[in-house]
Amino acid sequence: MAKKQFKIGEYAIGGIISVDITGKVIQVKALDYFSKEVVSSGTGISTDEGSRRKLDEYLNDLTSYYHAEKILEWIESKITLN
């Protein structure tokens, strides 16, 4: 189990991207910077076909390419994606 918040600010929807990895399940949430309320969320399973591509697309919808890549690097350091 791994959990991390990326406080990105104006370059992300809401300002904070929260990633929670439990087993093979990856949950990504966009949180409001001040209230910490969920603005958007998505869940994926690391063993699903194309999970890296789907996660990359979702993260790029939430934030810039640079930040999406940094978040993906952190996720891949914790779990293997297909």
PALOBA-743953 format. One record per residue: x, y, z of N, C-alpha, C in turn. Coordinates in steps of 0.2 Angstrom, whole numbers, padded with zeros to 4 digits, always signed. Example, Ala and Ser with C-alpha at 12.3 -4.5 7.8 and 13.67 -1.06 7.14 Angstrom:
REM residues 2
+0066-0028+0039+0062-0022+0039+0066-0016+0039
+0064-0011+0035+0068-0005+0036+0064+0000+0039
***
This chain:
REM residues 82
+0004-0006+0000+0000+0000+0000+0004+0006+0000
+0003+0011-0005+0007+0017-0005+0002+0023-0006
+0003+0028-0004-0001+0034-0004+0003+0041-0005
+0002+0045-0009+0005+0051-0010+0001+0057-0013
+0002+0063-0010-0001+0069-0013+0004+0073-0017
+0002+0075-0023+0006+0079-0027+0003+0086-0027
+0006+0091-0023+0003+0098-0023+0006+0102-0028
+0002+0102-0034+0004+0105-0040+0002+0112-0041
-0004+0114-0038-0006+0121-0038-0010+0122-0045
-0009+0128-0048-0012+0130-0054-0012+0126-0060
-0007+0121-0060-0006+0117-0066-0010+0110-0065
-0014+0110-0060-0018+0104-0060-0025+0106-0058
-0030+0102-0060-0037+0103-0059-0038+0102-0051
-0040+0107-0048-0041+0107-0040-0034+0109-0037
-0029+0107-0040-0022+0109-0037-0018+0104-0033
-0022+0098-0031-0018+0093-0028-0021+0086-0032
-0016+0082-0033-0017+0075-0036-0015+0070-0031
-0020+0066-0029-0019+0061-0024-0019+0054-0027
-0014+0050-0025-0013+0043-0028-0013+0039-0022
-0017+0034-0023-0018+0028-0017-0017+0022-0021
-0012+0018-0019-0011+0011-0022-0012+0006-0017
-0017+0001-0018-0019-0004-0013-0019-0010-0017
-0014-0015-0016-0013-0021-0020-0012-0019-0028
-0017-0021-0032-0016-0020-0039-0021-0014-0041
-0024-0011-0036-0029-0005-0038-0026+0001-0037
-0026+0006-0042-0023+0012-0042-0029+0017-0042
-0030+0022-0037-0035+0027-0037-0032+0034-0037
-0034+0038-0042-0031+0044-0043-0037+0049-0042
-0036+0054-0037-0041+0059-0036-0038+0066-0037
-0042+0071-0040-0040+0078-0040-0044+0081-0034
-0040+0084-0030-0043+0087-0024-0042+0095-0024
-0047+0098-0022-0047+0106-0021-0041+0108-0016
-0037+0112-0018-0032+0114-0014-0033+0117-0007
-0039+0120-0007-0040+0123+0000-0045+0119+0004
-0050+0116+0001-0055+0112+0005-0054+0105+0005
-0049+0102+0001-0047+0095+0000-0053+0091-0002
-0058+0094-0005-0064+0090-0007-0062+0087-0014
-0065+0081-0016-0063+0078-0022-0067+0082-0028
-0063+0083-0033-0065+0087-0039-0067+0082-0044
-0062+0077-0045-0063+0072-0050-0059+0065-0047
-0061+0059-0049-0057+0053-0047-0058+0048-0052
-0053+0044-0052-0053+0038-0056-0050+0032-0053
-0052+0026-0055-0049+0020-0052-0047+0015-0058
-0041+0012-0057-0039+0007-0062-0035+0001-0059
-0035-0004-0063-0031-0010-0060-0025-0011-0064
-0019-0012-0061-0013-0012-0064-0012-0017-0069
-0016-0023-0068-0015-0029-0073-0019-0028-0079
-0024-0023-0079-0028-0023-0085-0024-0021-0091
-0026-0023-0097-0023-0022-0103-0023-0014-0105
-0017-0011-0106-0017-0004-0107-0017+0000-0101
-0016-0002-0095-0017+0002-0089-0013+0008-0089
-0007+0007-0091-0002+0013-0091-0005+0019-0096
-0007+0017-0102-0009+0022-0107-0016+0025-0104
-0020+0021-0101-0026+0024-0098-0025+0029-0093
-0020+0027-0088-0018+0031-0083-0015+0037-0085
-0011+0037-0090-0007+0043-0093-0012+0047-0096
-0017+0045-0100-0022+0049-0102-0026+0053-0097
-0028+0049-0092-0032+0052-0086-0028+0058-0083
-0021+0056-0081-0017+0061-0078-0016+0067-0082
-0015+0066-0089-0015+0072-0093-0021+0076-0094
-0027+0073-0092-0033+0077-0092-0033+0082-0086
-0030+0079-0080-0030+0082-0074-0024+0088-0073
-0018+0087-0077-0013+0091-0076-0008+0091-0082
-0003+0095-0082+0002+0095-0087+0005+0089-0089
+0008+0088-0095+0012+0083-0097+0018+0081-0092
+0021+0086-0090+0027+0086-0085+0025+0083-0079
+0020+0085-0076+0017+0083-0069+0014+0076-0070
+0011+0074-0075+0008+0068-0076+0014+0063-0077
+0019+0064-0080+0025+0060-0081+0028+0058-0074
+0029+0064-0070+0032+0063-0063+0028+0058-0059
+0021+0059-0059+0016+0055-0055+0017+0048-0058
+0017+0047-0064+0018+0040-0067+0024+0037-0065
+0030+0041-0065+0036+0038-0063+0035+0035-0055
+0032+0039-0051+0031+0037-0044+0027+0031-0044
+0021+0031-0048+0017+0025-0048+0021+0019-0050
+0025+0019-0055+0029+0014-0058+0034+0012-0053
+0036+0016-0049+0041+0014-0044+0038+0010-0038
+0032+0010-0038+0028+0006-0033+0024+0000-0035
+0023+0000-0042+0019-0006-0045+0020-0006-0052
+0019-0012-0055+0021-0013-0062+0014-0012-0066
+0014-0008-0071+0009-0007-0075+0009-0011-0082
+0003-0013-0085+0003-0016-0091+0003-0011-0097
***
